[in-house]
């Protein structure tokens, strides 16, 4: 057992600012939503905030109008059409966290204490990254501008099949119509993954065909594991996904559905010691400022400030809370439905039904 009485003290460490940047980057590299391409780094978002303020402007070009082409005519000029643009806004998030030395003392006895701390802190922020992504999706899909858009709920009582069947999966991804191929990743709870694995029981010896809720499925879902695909859509498993009362929420994403940018922070990391508190305690403080922007959606700063500004001093609210991020009032869709690169898919915990068919016997009986 390590002798923690001789462990390196946090207060004795000289941790450079680059350590915080390195730790934040590690949290990104280990995050499966970043790894799978759902979240893409957009460095210029941070540069827009260098001069202060909380908002990042993100202009985009709207699809060209589907008008008939002009027929050449020597007596007429070629008419010019406009190229329409739109503007979405992303919000800067600010979050701090601190730990005492007692939580890290065992790790600090290692040969590389900075690396040990970085691993722990990176794991913490990786989990927070995922929570922010899911909170953002809560806010986006509860926005009035997204009512009935890019959402398929198999549990709404209008169908007998409410499981994660291939038919329902297809209904979910075809929410984007002919842009369904944009959806490259599906994030599911591990219980949903288990259902998919249990459903894949094709028996090559008997030649029986397995029907999943009436759909022949010998190869489309092939004993999936994280990283495998359904119809070419890669599976990501995360038990942070919503599950309540036997209902599970899955999400389908296009590559680059979210843009992310980490901002430089003064005093991003600090260590110190308080000799009086708790008879002496070492501590580590970590500060982050960043942007996480869902494509096609815009943050409603006016509404946010009207409800969260300090009414006595009229001082603006500095940063949204997790609950704020998940509030639909603070999000507005600004792009066409097909250009919103994610879909919400709700199913139940009921096992995917399995039915076998066999060849008739010689006496005509099944």
N, C-alpha and C positions, 0 to 999 in steps of 0.2 A: 504494500500500500504506500502511495506517495506521501512524503512528509510535507504536508501543506503548511507547516510552520515556517518552512524556508522558501515558500513560493514567492515568485516575483510579485511585488505589490503594484496594483494598478496606478497608484499615485506616483510611483517611481518611474513609470514608463513615459517616454517622450514619443507619442504617437503622431506622426505627420498627418496633414490633411489628406494626403493621397491614400492613406489607409481607409478612410471612410469611402472614398470613391471606389477603391478596390473591393471593399466589402459589398457595396451596393451593386457593383458589376457582377460579383459572384452570386448574389441573390438572383440576378437576372439569368445568368448562365445556367443555374440549376432549376429554374422555373420552367415547367413543361409547356406553359402557354407561350413563353418566349422561344423555347426550343422548337416547338411545332410550327412557329411562324405566325400564330394568331396575333401576337404583339410584335410590332416591328419598331426598331429604334429610328427616331426622326430627330436628329441632333439639332436642326434649326429651330425647333420649338423652344428650346431653352434659351437660345440666343435672343429671341424676341422679348424675353423677360429681363434681359440684362439691364435695361434702363428703368426697371421698376414696374409696378402694376401687377395685376393678378391674371390677366387674360391674354391668350394667344389667338391671333386672327389667322384663320386657315381658309383662304379663298380656294374655290374649285370651279372647274368649267362644267356646266350642265350639258347633257347630251344634246346634240344638234336636233332641231325640229325635223320631224319626219314628213317634210313637204315634198311634193312632186318636183323632179328636176325641171329646169326651164328648157323649152324647145328653141333651138337657134332660129333667129328671125332677123334679117337685115334691117328691118324697120323698127326694131325694138332694142332698147338697152338691156343688158343683163342686170337684173335686180339683185341688190345686195341684201342678204339676210344677216341678222344679228347672231352673235355668239354670246349666249347668256352665261353669266357667272353667278356664283352664290358665295356666301360667307358663313362659315361656322366658327364658333369660338370654343376654345378649350380652357379649362381652369387649372391654375397652379394649385397643387396640394402641398401642404406642409405638415410634417409629422416628426415628433421627437419621441425618444425612448431612452430610458436609463436603467442601469443594472448596478447592483452592489457587488463588491468583491466576494462576498460570501457565496453568491450564486456561481461564481466562476473560479473559486479558489482552487478546486481540484485540477481544473484545466490549466491554471496558471503555473502549475508545478512542472509542466512539460518543457521540452527543450526549446520549443518555439512558441512562446506564449502569445505573441501577436497573431500567429496563424491560428492558434487554438481559439482565441477570442473571435477572430474574423469568421471562422466556421460557424460558431454559435450564433453570432449576430446576423450573418448572411442567411442562415436557416430561418431565423425569426422574420427577417424582411421578405424572404421568399413567400412565407405563409401570408404575410400582410399584402404582398402584391396580388396574390390570388383572391384574398378577401375584397380588395378594392375593385378588381375586375368583376367579381360577382355582384358586388353592390352596385357598380355602374350598370350592369345588365338589369338589375332590379329597377333602377331608376329609369332606364331607357324604356323598358317594356311596360312600365306603369305610367308612362307619359301619355297624355290624351292624344298626342300626335302619332302615337304608335298603336292606337286601339285597333285590334284585328289585323295588324300588319306584321308579317314575318313571324307568326305564331301559329302553332298547331297543337291543340289540346285533345289528345285521344281519350281523355277522361271526362269530356263534357256531357256524357250521357246520350249522345246522338248516334253512338255506334256500339256494336257488340264487342268489337276488338279494341281493347284499350291498352294493349301491351306494346313493347318495343319490337313489333313485328316488322318484317321487311316492307309490307304494304304501308304501314304507318310511317316508317322511316322515309319512304319515298314521298309520302304526302308532305312531310316536314321539309325535305330539301327542295321540293318543287314549289315551295312558297315563293321562291325567287324566279319562278317561271323558267324561261329559256336561259337564265343565268345560274341555273342550279349547279352547273359544273364549277362555279366559283367556290362553292363550299368544299373545303379541303380537309377540315378537322371536325370531329364530333367529340365533345366532352361528355362523359357519362359517369355516374356513380358506380362504385364497384359492384353493387347489387344488380345493376343493369348488365354489367359485363358478365356477371355470373349467369344471368338469364340467357344471354346470348351463347355462352359456352354450353350451357345445359341443352339448348335447343339443337345444337349441332351434333346429332347422333346418327348420322347416315351409316347404315350397315352394308358394306360392300359385299358381304358373303351372301345375303339373301336377295340383294338387288332391290330391297324395298325403297320406295321414294318417301322421304320425309316431307310432310306438308306443314308449314308454319302458318297457322291460322288460314289455311286454305291456299297458301302460296307455296309452290314447289321451291325447295331451298336446298339443293344438294351442294352448292358451291358458293353462294353469295355471301353467307356469313360462315367463315371457316375457322371454328374454334378460336375466336379472336382473343388476342392478348393486347395489352397496350402497345401501340405502334402498328398493329395489324389494321386492315381496312375493311369497311363495308361499302361495296359499290365504289371502291377507290377513295373513300373518305376515311382518313386516318383516325384511329381511336386514341383518345387521351382519357385517363381515368383520374378522377379527383373526388374524394369523399366530402369535399367542401360544398359540392353542388347541392342545391336544395332538395330535401326529402322530408315530407310531412304527411301524416295520415295515409300512408300507403301510396302516395304520389311522388314521382321522381321527375325532376326537371333536368333535361339534357340540353346542350347548346351545339349548334352547328356554326362553324366560322369559315370565312374566307381567309386566305393568307393576308396578313397586314390589316386585319379588321380593326385593330387598335394601334394607335401611334403612341410611343413612349419617349420621354426625354428626361434625363436626370440633370438637375441644375446644380451648379457649384454653390456651396453654402459656406459662409463664414463660420468658423468654429464648428465644423461638421462633426467633430469628435473632440471630446475633452475628458480628462481624468482628473481625479482629485481625492482629497481625504478630509473628512470631518472628524476631528478628534473628540468632539463632544457627543454627537449623535450616536446612540446605541453603543456608547463607550468606545467609539472609533470605528469608522467604516470607510472603505475605499469604494469609489464609484466610477462608472463609465457612462458618459452621455453621448448619444448619437442623434444627429439632426439630418433630416432629408427634406428636399424640396424637389418636386418632379411634376410632370404632366402625363396623364394617361387619357387619350382622346379617342372615343369611339367614332369610326368613320360615319359620315352622314348625319351626325347628331351635333347639336350645339348646346352649350351650357347657358342657362338663363341667369345671368349675373344680376339683372335688375330685380327679378323676383326673389332671388336668393338674398340680396341685401335688404329688400323691403321687409323680409321676415326675420332676418338675423342680425341686422345692424343694432348696435348699442343705442337705444332710443334716448337715453339720458345725455350721452356725449356726442351722439350722431357719428360715432367712429365706425367705419366699415368693419364688417366681420372679416378677419384675416384669411381664414381657411375653412373649407367645409369639413364637417364631421363625417364619419362613416354613414350615419343616418341621413345626412344631407345628400351625400352622393347617391344613396338609394331612393331619393325622393323624386317621383316622376314630375313634380311641378318645376323642377330645375333643369329639365331636358326638353329639347324640341327637335323634331326631325326636320332637316333642311334639304335632304336629297330624295330622289325618287326611290320608291319602295325597293326596286330591284338593285339599287346601289347601296342599300343598307346591308352590309356583308355578314349578317348573323341572323340565326333563326332560333326561336325558343320552342322546345319540343317536350311536351308533358305526357307521361305514361304512368301506369300503375305498377305495383309490385307483384301483380299476378304473373305467374310463370307463362312464358310464351308457349302456346298450346302446340302439342305435337300429335300428329296423326299419321299412321302408316297405311299404305295401300298394298295389297297383295294380288297376285294373279289368281284368276278363278281356278277351282279344282276341276278334276275330270268329270265329276258328277254334276257339275253346274252349280254347286254350293260354294259360297264364299268361305 
